[in-house]
Every structure is written in C-alpha cells, then in structure tokens.
Amino acid sequence: MIFAPHTAMVLAAGFGTRMRPLTDTTAKPLVKLGGRTLLDHAMDRLVAAGVESVAVNAHWHADSVASHLASRPPPPRTVLLREKDLLDTGGAVRAALPLLGADPFFVVNGDAFWLNGPTLALHRLAGAFDDTVDAVLLLQRTAHVHADVGYGDFALDKWGKPRRRREREVVPYIFAGVQLVHPRLLAGMPDGAFSMNRAWDAALAADRVRGVVHDGIWFHLSTPADLAEAEQILEASVTGDARWPWR
C-alpha cells in the first residue's frame, strides 16, 4: 500500500519578477494556464493524491491569494499564512510545521505545473519515501524542457541518490518544484528566512535525499513566453498535433 500524505504546503509568496508584466497586478500562482490558475492546478493534483489539508503562504498580492482560496470550495481545506516579510522557501515551510503535522508532507512551488504519467507523480514520490530519507525530490530531465535551464541542478545514480552539480559540470536533471518532506529535514534550521537548499544540503551530506524522475509532461514557467508556449503545448496535447514533441 502506498504511503499517502494528507497535508501539503503550496509556496505562493514570491514576486514572480520574471513573469512581469503578468505579475504586476497579481500573484504568480494566480496566473492562468489552460483556463485555470496555477494555484488551482496544484490544488487539483494534491486532492487527486489524497491530500486533505493545504497551507498556502502569501506575500505579493496576498489579498488576491486569500480571495481566490476563499472562493474555492474544499477539498482541500486551506489555511493562508501571510508573510509580512518574505521567509524564502525553507523559512516558509518551517513556519508552517505546526499546521503540517508530524508526518511527511508535500511541498509544491506555486508555479509548478505538470501532467502525470502512468502513475501520479505525487504517489511516485510517496512510493520512494522511507525512514532512511528526509526528502524526496521530483526531478525533470533537462533535455525535455522547452526553456533555458542552465547546466542543470542534479545528477542521479541508479539508486535514486541525487548529488549537486559540480563546478563546470553539466547534469541532466533539474528540480521540478515538487517534493515530499519529513519535518526532520528542517530540524536545526534557523528561525526566519532561509532557502530550502540549506536544508537539502545538510540532508544530501547525510545521504538522506532521494530523487524521482518525472515520467509525464512538465513545464518550466518563468516568463510570459514560457507560459505562451505551455498553452500551445497543452492545446497540441488535446488536438493531437504531432508538431510538439514534448515527451
């Protein structure tokens, strides 16, 4: 039986600077793709994986995020965490721990958008979790991304153990903005703002991180051009237009 987390956090507080001008007047997770906001897409996937309660942080256009969540009927139940000062990814999750419980939970970037392969991506993360790890990261092959992703983020061995890219090295995977986290990943982390990378690095050094390569469609949504291309690819996936080799 697959372990099934019932809580999650969606990170929705960032400024979305590279998505301007679309984010001048709204939060990036409220930008629409395929007729639905990115936030709703994330919530839909969490509900499909059995998640019942989601914490959402907000800072930039927090009132708009609050209004949108209030208009969305459960499931899931949602709790908005307003950040007066940005806490960054790690600090935001650490601040939400009292709401997320003592068991592992999902963390989804508010601009993450993916289509599942044969098995739900979130279920695949849960299937890779055991007591020997503190985080399971969803990774995407850089060769399958229609955007500039630099030199990649991680290499991955045959046991699913990731390592950081070394200096002047090109690696085949990037972080896809979705992870399964045990609260102990954040043990010893400071109060206030810090990046989740800090917690990952400590866990990587202790061999307590695993990676799962996504087997469906994933979109890098950084700029308006990325969003426009994603709309075209989604339309092609519906119409069967073979000119878009997204897989």
Contacts in CASP RR format, 6 or more apart in sequence:
PFRMAT RR
TARGET T0000
AUTHOR 0000-0000-0000
METHOD contacts of the structure
MODEL  1
MIFAPHTAMVLAAGFGTRMRPLTDTTAKPLVKLGGRTLLDHAMDRLVAAG
VESVAVNAHWHADSVASHLASRPPPPRTVLLREKDLLDTGGAVRAALPLL
GADPFFVVNGDAFWLNGPTLALHRLAGAFDDTVDAVLLLQRTAHVHADVG
YGDFALDKWGKPRRRREREVVPYIFAGVQLVHPRLLAGMPDGAFSMNRAW
DAALAADRVRGVVHDGIWFHLSTPADLAEAEQILEASVTGDARWPWR
2 123 0 8 1.000
2 126 0 8 1.000
2 127 0 8 1.000
3 104 0 8 1.000
3 126 0 8 1.000
3 127 0 8 1.000
3 129 0 8 1.000
4 49 0 8 1.000
4 50 0 8 1.000
4 123 0 8 1.000
4 126 0 8 1.000
5 49 0 8 1.000
5 51 0 8 1.000
5 103 0 8 1.000
5 104 0 8 1.000
5 105 0 8 1.000
5 106 0 8 1.000
5 126 0 8 1.000
5 180 0 8 1.000
6 50 0 8 1.000
6 51 0 8 1.000
6 52 0 8 1.000
6 53 0 8 1.000
6 103 0 8 1.000
7 51 0 8 1.000
7 52 0 8 1.000
7 53 0 8 1.000
7 54 0 8 1.000
7 55 0 8 1.000
7 99 0 8 1.000
7 100 0 8 1.000
7 101 0 8 1.000
7 103 0 8 1.000
7 105 0 8 1.000
7 106 0 8 1.000
8 46 0 8 1.000
8 51 0 8 1.000
8 53 0 8 1.000
8 54 0 8 1.000
8 55 0 8 1.000
8 76 0 8 1.000
8 100 0 8 1.000
8 105 0 8 1.000
8 106 0 8 1.000
8 107 0 8 1.000
8 108 0 8 1.000
9 54 0 8 1.000
9 55 0 8 1.000
9 56 0 8 1.000
9 57 0 8 1.000
9 92 0 8 1.000
9 93 0 8 1.000
9 96 0 8 1.000
9 100 0 8 1.000
9 105 0 8 1.000
9 106 0 8 1.000
9 107 0 8 1.000
9 108 0 8 1.000
10 29 0 8 1.000
10 39 0 8 1.000
10 42 0 8 1.000
10 43 0 8 1.000
10 46 0 8 1.000
10 54 0 8 1.000
10 55 0 8 1.000
10 56 0 8 1.000
10 57 0 8 1.000
10 107 0 8 1.000
10 108 0 8 1.000
10 109 0 8 1.000
10 110 0 8 1.000
11 57 0 8 1.000
11 89 0 8 1.000
11 92 0 8 1.000
11 93 0 8 1.000
11 107 0 8 1.000
11 108 0 8 1.000
11 109 0 8 1.000
11 110 0 8 1.000
12 27 0 8 1.000
12 28 0 8 1.000
12 29 0 8 1.000
12 39 0 8 1.000
12 56 0 8 1.000
12 57 0 8 1.000
12 58 0 8 1.000
12 65 0 8 1.000
12 110 0 8 1.000
13 57 0 8 1.000
13 58 0 8 1.000
13 59 0 8 1.000
13 60 0 8 1.000
13 62 0 8 1.000
13 83 0 8 1.000
13 86 0 8 1.000
13 87 0 8 1.000
13 92 0 8 1.000
14 27 0 8 1.000
14 28 0 8 1.000
14 59 0 8 1.000
14 60 0 8 1.000
14 86 0 8 1.000
15 23 0 8 1.000
15 28 0 8 1.000
15 60 0 8 1.000
16 23 0 8 1.000
16 27 0 8 1.000
16 28 0 8 1.000
16 60 0 8 1.000
16 111 0 8 1.000
17 23 0 8 1.000
18 222 0 8 1.000
18 223 0 8 1.000
19 28 0 8 1.000
19 31 0 8 1.000
19 111 0 8 1.000
19 221 0 8 1.000
19 222 0 8 1.000
19 223 0 8 1.000
19 224 0 8 1.000
19 227 0 8 1.000
21 224 0 8 1.000
22 28 0 8 1.000
22 31 0 8 1.000
22 224 0 8 1.000
22 227 0 8 1.000
23 31 0 8 1.000
23 60 0 8 1.000
25 61 0 8 1.000
26 61 0 8 1.000
26 64 0 8 1.000
27 58 0 8 1.000
27 60 0 8 1.000
27 61 0 8 1.000
27 62 0 8 1.000
27 64 0 8 1.000
27 65 0 8 1.000
28 38 0 8 1.000
28 60 0 8 1.000
28 110 0 8 1.000
28 111 0 8 1.000
29 37 0 8 1.000
29 38 0 8 1.000
29 39 0 8 1.000
29 42 0 8 1.000
29 65 0 8 1.000
29 110 0 8 1.000
29 111 0 8 1.000
30 37 0 8 1.000
30 38 0 8 1.000
30 39 0 8 1.000
30 61 0 8 1.000
30 64 0 8 1.000
30 65 0 8 1.000
30 68 0 8 1.000
31 37 0 8 1.000
31 38 0 8 1.000
31 111 0 8 1.000
31 221 0 8 1.000
31 227 0 8 1.000
32 38 0 8 1.000
33 41 0 8 1.000
33 113 0 8 1.000
33 219 0 8 1.000
33 221 0 8 1.000
33 227 0 8 1.000
33 230 0 8 1.000
33 231 0 8 1.000
33 234 0 8 1.000
34 231 0 8 1.000
34 234 0 8 1.000
36 44 0 8 1.000
37 68 0 8 1.000
38 110 0 8 1.000
38 111 0 8 1.000
38 112 0 8 1.000
38 113 0 8 1.000
38 221 0 8 1.000
39 56 0 8 1.000
39 65 0 8 1.000
39 68 0 8 1.000
39 69 0 8 1.000
39 110 0 8 1.000
40 72 0 8 1.000
41 113 0 8 1.000
42 108 0 8 1.000
42 110 0 8 1.000
42 112 0 8 1.000
42 113 0 8 1.000
43 54 0 8 1.000
43 72 0 8 1.000
43 76 0 8 1.000
43 78 0 8 1.000
45 108 0 8 1.000
45 114 0 8 1.000
45 116 0 8 1.000
45 120 0 8 1.000
45 121 0 8 1.000
45 122 0 8 1.000
46 54 0 8 1.000
46 76 0 8 1.000
46 106 0 8 1.000
46 108 0 8 1.000
46 122 0 8 1.000
47 75 0 8 1.000
47 76 0 8 1.000
48 120 0 8 1.000
48 122 0 8 1.000
49 106 0 8 1.000
49 120 0 8 1.000
49 122 0 8 1.000
49 123 0 8 1.000
49 126 0 8 1.000
51 75 0 8 1.000
51 76 0 8 1.000
51 106 0 8 1.000
51 122 0 8 1.000
52 75 0 8 1.000
52 76 0 8 1.000
52 77 0 8 1.000
53 76 0 8 1.000
53 77 0 8 1.000
53 78 0 8 1.000
53 79 0 8 1.000
53 99 0 8 1.000
54 76 0 8 1.000
54 77 0 8 1.000
54 78 0 8 1.000
54 79 0 8 1.000
55 78 0 8 1.000
55 79 0 8 1.000
55 81 0 8 1.000
55 96 0 8 1.000
55 99 0 8 1.000
55 100 0 8 1.000
56 65 0 8 1.000
56 69 0 8 1.000
56 78 0 8 1.000
56 79 0 8 1.000
56 80 0 8 1.000
56 81 0 8 1.000
57 80 0 8 1.000
57 81 0 8 1.000
57 82 0 8 1.000
57 83 0 8 1.000
57 87 0 8 1.000
57 92 0 8 1.000
57 95 0 8 1.000
57 96 0 8 1.000
58 65 0 8 1.000
58 66 0 8 1.000
58 80 0 8 1.000
58 81 0 8 1.000
58 82 0 8 1.000
58 83 0 8 1.000
59 82 0 8 1.000
59 83 0 8 1.000
59 84 0 8 1.000
59 86 0 8 1.000
62 80 0 8 1.000
62 82 0 8 1.000
62 83 0 8 1.000
65 80 0 8 1.000
66 80 0 8 1.000
66 82 0 8 1.000
69 78 0 8 1.000
69 80 0 8 1.000
72 78 0 8 1.000
79 99 0 8 1.000
81 92 0 8 1.000
81 95 0 8 1.000
81 96 0 8 1.000
81 99 0 8 1.000
83 92 0 8 1.000
83 95 0 8 1.000
85 193 0 8 1.000
86 193 0 8 1.000
87 94 0 8 1.000
87 95 0 8 1.000
87 192 0 8 1.000
87 193 0 8 1.000
87 194 0 8 1.000
88 193 0 8 1.000
88 194 0 8 1.000
88 195 0 8 1.000
88 196 0 8 1.000
89 195 0 8 1.000
89 196 0 8 1.000
89 197 0 8 1.000
90 186 0 8 1.000
90 189 0 8 1.000
90 194 0 8 1.000
90 195 0 8 1.000
90 196 0 8 1.000
90 198 0 8 1.000
90 199 0 8 1.000
91 189 0 8 1.000
91 192 0 8 1.000
91 193 0 8 1.000
91 194 0 8 1.000
93 100 0 8 1.000
93 107 0 8 1.000
93 181 0 8 1.000
93 186 0 8 1.000
93 196 0 8 1.000
94 186 0 8 1.000
94 189 0 8 1.000
94 191 0 8 1.000
94 192 0 8 1.000
94 194 0 8 1.000
95 192 0 8 1.000
97 183 0 8 1.000
97 186 0 8 1.000
100 183 0 8 1.000
101 183 0 8 1.000
102 183 0 8 1.000
103 182 0 8 1.000
103 183 0 8 1.000
104 126 0 8 1.000
104 129 0 8 1.000
104 180 0 8 1.000
104 181 0 8 1.000
104 182 0 8 1.000
104 183 0 8 1.000
105 180 0 8 1.000
105 181 0 8 1.000
105 183 0 8 1.000
106 122 0 8 1.000
106 125 0 8 1.000
106 178 0 8 1.000
106 179 0 8 1.000
106 180 0 8 1.000
106 181 0 8 1.000
107 178 0 8 1.000
107 179 0 8 1.000
107 180 0 8 1.000
107 181 0 8 1.000
107 196 0 8 1.000
108 177 0 8 1.000
108 178 0 8 1.000
109 177 0 8 1.000
109 178 0 8 1.000
111 221 0 8 1.000
111 222 0 8 1.000
112 176 0 8 1.000
112 177 0 8 1.000
112 178 0 8 1.000
113 218 0 8 1.000
113 219 0 8 1.000
113 221 0 8 1.000
113 230 0 8 1.000
114 121 0 8 1.000
114 138 0 8 1.000
114 176 0 8 1.000
114 178 0 8 1.000
114 214 0 8 1.000
114 216 0 8 1.000
114 217 0 8 1.000
114 218 0 8 1.000
114 219 0 8 1.000
115 216 0 8 1.000
115 217 0 8 1.000
115 218 0 8 1.000
115 237 0 8 1.000
116 216 0 8 1.000
117 214 0 8 1.000
117 215 0 8 1.000
117 216 0 8 1.000
117 217 0 8 1.000
118 215 0 8 1.000
119 215 0 8 1.000
121 138 0 8 1.000
121 178 0 8 1.000
121 212 0 8 1.000
121 214 0 8 1.000
121 215 0 8 1.000
121 216 0 8 1.000
122 178 0 8 1.000
122 180 0 8 1.000
124 138 0 8 1.000
124 212 0 8 1.000
124 215 0 8 1.000
125 136 0 8 1.000
125 138 0 8 1.000
125 178 0 8 1.000
125 179 0 8 1.000
125 180 0 8 1.000
125 212 0 8 1.000
126 136 0 8 1.000
126 180 0 8 1.000
128 136 0 8 1.000
128 160 0 8 1.000
128 180 0 8 1.000
128 210 0 8 1.000
128 211 0 8 1.000
128 212 0 8 1.000
129 136 0 8 1.000
129 180 0 8 1.000
129 182 0 8 1.000
129 210 0 8 1.000
132 208 0 8 1.000
133 182 0 8 1.000
133 203 0 8 1.000
133 208 0 8 1.000
133 209 0 8 1.000
133 210 0 8 1.000
134 181 0 8 1.000
134 182 0 8 1.000
134 184 0 8 1.000
134 185 0 8 1.000
134 203 0 8 1.000
134 208 0 8 1.000
134 209 0 8 1.000
135 179 0 8 1.000
135 180 0 8 1.000
135 181 0 8 1.000
135 182 0 8 1.000
135 185 0 8 1.000
135 199 0 8 1.000
135 200 0 8 1.000
135 203 0 8 1.000
135 208 0 8 1.000
135 209 0 8 1.000
135 210 0 8 1.000
136 179 0 8 1.000
136 180 0 8 1.000
136 209 0 8 1.000
136 210 0 8 1.000
136 211 0 8 1.000
136 212 0 8 1.000
137 154 0 8 1.000
137 162 0 8 1.000
137 175 0 8 1.000
137 176 0 8 1.000
137 178 0 8 1.000
137 179 0 8 1.000
137 200 0 8 1.000
137 209 0 8 1.000
137 210 0 8 1.000
137 211 0 8 1.000
137 212 0 8 1.000
138 175 0 8 1.000
138 176 0 8 1.000
138 177 0 8 1.000
138 178 0 8 1.000
138 179 0 8 1.000
138 211 0 8 1.000
138 212 0 8 1.000
138 214 0 8 1.000
139 153 0 8 1.000
139 154 0 8 1.000
139 156 0 8 1.000
139 162 0 8 1.000
139 173 0 8 1.000
139 174 0 8 1.000
139 175 0 8 1.000
139 176 0 8 1.000
139 211 0 8 1.000
139 212 0 8 1.000
139 213 0 8 1.000
139 214 0 8 1.000
140 173 0 8 1.000
140 174 0 8 1.000
140 175 0 8 1.000
140 176 0 8 1.000
140 213 0 8 1.000
140 214 0 8 1.000
140 218 0 8 1.000
141 172 0 8 1.000
141 173 0 8 1.000
141 213 0 8 1.000
141 214 0 8 1.000
142 149 0 8 1.000
142 150 0 8 1.000
142 152 0 8 1.000
142 171 0 8 1.000
142 172 0 8 1.000
142 173 0 8 1.000
142 174 0 8 1.000
143 172 0 8 1.000
144 218 0 8 1.000
144 246 0 8 1.000
144 247 0 8 1.000
145 174 0 8 1.000
145 218 0 8 1.000
145 220 0 8 1.000
146 219 0 8 1.000
146 220 0 8 1.000
146 226 0 8 1.000
146 229 0 8 1.000
146 233 0 8 1.000
146 246 0 8 1.000
147 220 0 8 1.000
147 222 0 8 1.000
147 226 0 8 1.000
147 229 0 8 1.000
149 174 0 8 1.000
149 220 0 8 1.000
151 165 0 8 1.000
151 169 0 8 1.000
151 170 0 8 1.000
151 171 0 8 1.000
152 165 0 8 1.000
152 170 0 8 1.000
152 171 0 8 1.000
152 172 0 8 1.000
152 173 0 8 1.000
152 174 0 8 1.000
153 164 0 8 1.000
153 165 0 8 1.000
153 171 0 8 1.000
153 173 0 8 1.000
153 174 0 8 1.000
153 175 0 8 1.000
154 162 0 8 1.000
154 163 0 8 1.000
154 164 0 8 1.000
154 165 0 8 1.000
154 171 0 8 1.000
154 173 0 8 1.000
154 174 0 8 1.000
154 175 0 8 1.000
154 211 0 8 1.000
155 162 0 8 1.000
155 163 0 8 1.000
155 165 0 8 1.000
155 169 0 8 1.000
155 171 0 8 1.000
155 172 0 8 1.000
155 173 0 8 1.000
156 162 0 8 1.000
156 163 0 8 1.000
156 172 0 8 1.000
156 173 0 8 1.000
156 211 0 8 1.000
156 213 0 8 1.000
157 163 0 8 1.000
160 210 0 8 1.000
160 211 0 8 1.000
160 212 0 8 1.000
161 207 0 8 1.000
161 209 0 8 1.000
161 210 0 8 1.000
161 211 0 8 1.000
162 173 0 8 1.000
162 204 0 8 1.000
162 209 0 8 1.000
162 210 0 8 1.000
162 211 0 8 1.000
163 204 0 8 1.000
164 201 0 8 1.000
164 204 0 8 1.000
165 171 0 8 1.000
173 213 0 8 1.000
174 220 0 8 1.000
176 214 0 8 1.000
176 218 0 8 1.000
185 199 0 8 1.000
185 200 0 8 1.000
185 203 0 8 1.000
185 208 0 8 1.000
186 199 0 8 1.000
189 198 0 8 1.000
189 199 0 8 1.000
200 209 0 8 1.000
203 209 0 8 1.000
216 247 0 8 1.000
217 233 0 8 1.000
217 237 0 8 1.000
217 246 0 8 1.000
217 247 0 8 1.000
219 226 0 8 1.000
219 230 0 8 1.000
219 233 0 8 1.000
220 226 0 8 1.000
221 227 0 8 1.000
221 230 0 8 1.000
232 244 0 8 1.000
233 244 0 8 1.000
233 246 0 8 1.000
235 241 0 8 1.000
236 243 0 8 1.000
236 244 0 8 1.000
236 246 0 8 1.000
237 244 0 8 1.000
237 246 0 8 1.000
END
